[in-house]
C-alpha cells in the first residue's frame, strides 16, 4: 500500500505542477517473469532514444493478453500496466511503472492468481544526437512488489542496463537495443540475462505508423537451452500531437516464448 500511495502522490503532484488533471507467459506457469527489460513505446518491446524534454510528462495505460498451450496445460496472462515518464532535463527522463496481473492455469481445473507484479524504475539518458542518429543509455531496477509465491514477481530486487540506438531514414525509423538484466530471483532461475532486439517504424500516413519488432534473450529456465524469440507487428494512431492509441500482435518463434500476445495501449503527453 505504501508503494501505491507513493506512486499516486508522484502522479498527482507532477500533474498538478503542470496544471493539468487526468482523471509469457508460459514461464509464469513455472516461474515469474524476469525484471522488466524496457519501458518502450507501446506496443514495441524495443525502446527508442527519444526523451520527453525538460518538465514534460508522459502517462501510459497499457494492456495485454498472452496465451500459451503445452502438454495439455493452457496458461493465460492478463496484464494492465501504468507507466509515468518525466523529463528531468531535455536529455534525461525518469520512468516508473507498475503492472497488475492475472494468471490463469487450466488443466483438469483452473487455478487463478492476481495482484500487483514487480514495479520498475529506469533512467534514460540520450547522450548523443547527430543529425538523424541518436544513442541512449538506460539503467534500471525492479522492486519485489509482486507476490513471488503466486508467480507474480521474482521476490528480489533486479537490475538492468540497455544501450539504445535510433536511426531516422524517413519515412522508416530503426531502433536497436542491446541489454543486460540481472534476474535476481527465488525460483532458481538463471540470473544473467542478455537481450537483443530491433524494431522499425514506417510512417505511411500523417497520423498512422506501422511498427514491427523482433528480438531474443536468454532463457531463464536452467533446464532449457532454447532462448525465447518473438516477432511483433502493430499500429500506432495519433489523433492529436499529445495522444497515441496502439494495438499489436506478438508471436512466439519457438516453444519457450509465449505462443501469442495481444497488446493495446493509450499514451498521453503533457
N, C-alpha and C positions, 0 to 999 in steps of 0.2 A: 504493500500500500504506500509506503514511503516513496518508492521509486515512481509510482504513478502520480503521486501528489507533486513530486519534483518536476516530472515531465509536464504536467498540467500547468504548474506555475511558470515554467520556462516558456511554454507556448503562449499562455495568456499575456505574460509580461512582454514578450517580443512583439506580439500582435498589437498590444496597446501602445507600445512605443511607436509603432507605425500608424497609429490612429485608425486601425482597420480591424473589424470584428468578423471572424469567420466561425460563423456558427460551428523419388523422394525418398523419392518418398520411400521406397521400399527399405532403405537404410533406417528409416524411422521405425519400421516394424521390429528391427533387431537392436537399433541403437539410435541416439539422437543425431540431428544434423551437426556438422562441424560449425565453427563460428561463422557468422555472416561474412561472405567474401567481399562483396562490394554493395554499396547503395548506388546502383547505376540508374540511368534514365530508363524508366519502365517502358516497355516490357523487357528491355535488354538486360542481360547478365553482365556484359562488358561495359565498363564505365567510359566516359569521355573526360577531356581535360577542362571542360567549361566550369566556371565558377559563377556565383550569383552576383558578385560585386559588393562593395562596402555598404553595409546596412540593409541589404536586400534579403528577403525571406522566400523560401520555397517550402510548401507543405504538400505532402503526397499521401494519398489514401489508396493502397494497392491491395487487390485480392487475387487469390489463385486457388485452383483446384487441381490436385495431382492424383493420378490413378496408376496402380501397379498390380499386376497379377503374376503369381509364380507359385508352382507346386500346389495348386488348389486354394491358395490364400489370396484374397483381394485386400489391398490397402488403399485407403483414400485419405488425402490430406486437404483440409480446408484452412486457408490462412488469410488473415486480414492484417495488414501492416500500416502503421503510421510512421512517417519519416519527416523530420524537420531539419531544414538546412538553413544556415545563417551565414552571411558574408561578413567575416571579421574585417578584412580589407579586400581590395579588388582581386587579389591573387590567392586568398586563403578562405576556405569555407570550413565550418564545423557541421557535422552531420550526426543526428541522433535518431535512432529508430527502434521500435519495439513491435514485435508481431504477436498476434493472438492466433492460436492454432487449435484445430480439432482433428484428431486422428481416429480413423475407423479401421479396424482389422476384422475382416469377415472370413470365417472358416465354417465350422459347424454352427457357431453362433457369432454375434457381433460384439466386439469389445470396443468401447469408445472412451477416449480421453480428450480433455480440452483444458485450455488455460493459456496464460502468457508463456511465450518462449523466451529465449535469451535475447536481451537488449544489446544493441551495438552502438558504438561511438567511433567516429572517424574524423580525421582532419585531411582535407585535400589542399595541396599546395601546388599551384601551377607555377613552376619555376622557369619555364622557357616558352616564349611565343615569338616565332619568326615567320612573318608573312602568314601563310595558311597552315603552319605546322606548330604543334604545341606538345609539351611534355609536362607531366604532373607526377607527384609522389603522394601516396595516400596511406599513412599508417592508421591502424585502428585496433580496437579491442572489443571483446564481448563480455557481458556480465551474466553470471549464472542466475538469472531471474526466473527461468523456467524450471519446472519440476523434472529432474533427470530420471527419477524413478518411474515417471509416466511416459518417458520418451519425448519430453517437451524441451529438453535442454541438455547441456553437457555436464552440468554440475561443477564446472570450474571456469575460471577466467581464461580467456583466449586472446590471442594477439594476431595481427596480420600486417602485411606491408605490400603495397602494389605500386608498380610503375605503369604509367598510362601514357599512351601517345594518341594524338588525333591529327589526321591529315585531311584537309578540306580540298577535294578535287573538283568541287562544284560542277554538277549537282550531287556528286557522290562524296560522302564523308566516311573515312575509315578510322576505326578505333581499335587499338591493340592493348591488351592487359597482360602483364606478367606479374605473378604474385606468389607470396608465401603465407601460409596460415599455420599458426601454432595451435593445434587442436587438442588442448588440454581437456581431459575427459575422465569420467568414472566408468566407462563402458569397455575398457581395454581395447580401444581403437588406436590406429596409427596416429601419432601426434604431429608429424611433419608432413604438411600437405602443400604441394606445388600446383599452381593454377596457370593456364594459358588459354586465352580466348581472343577472338577477333569479331568485330561487328561492323556492319555497314548501314548507312542511311542513304536513301535516294529521295530527293525532293521533287517528285513528279509534278505536283501541283502546289499552289501558293500555301495552302493550309494543311496539306496532307503529305506525310512522309511514310515511305515503305522502309521497314527495318528488317535486318537479318543478322543472325548471330550463330556462332559455333564455338565450342570450347571443350576442354578436358582438364581434369585434375586427378590427383592421386586418390585411389580408393582407400577409405579409412578402415575397411574390413581387412584384418590381418590374414584371413583365410582366402582372400580373393586377389589375384594378380591382375585382373582386368580393371583398367581405370575408366570410370564413367565419363561418357562423352555425349554431347547433345547438339541438336540444331534447333533454331528458333526462327520464326517469321512472324511479323506483326505490322500493325498500322498505328501511326500517331496522328491524331487530328487536332488542330489548334484553331478553334473558332475565334479566338482572340489572342493577343500577344501574351497575356498573363495566364492562359489556361491551356492544358493539354488533356486530351482523352485518348486512352490507348487500349489496344487489345492485342494479344499474342498467343501463339501456339508453340509449345516446346515439345520436341520429340526426342526420346532416348535412342541413341545409336547402338547401344549394347545393353546387356542384361543388368549391370549394376546401376544404370541410370533409370530414373522413373520413366515408365512407359510413355506417358504423355502428361502435359500440364497445360491448363488453360489459364491465361492471365488477363487481367483488366485493371485499369487504374485511372485516377484523377490527380492532376498536378495543378497547383495554384501558385502563382508568383506575385509578390508584393514589393 
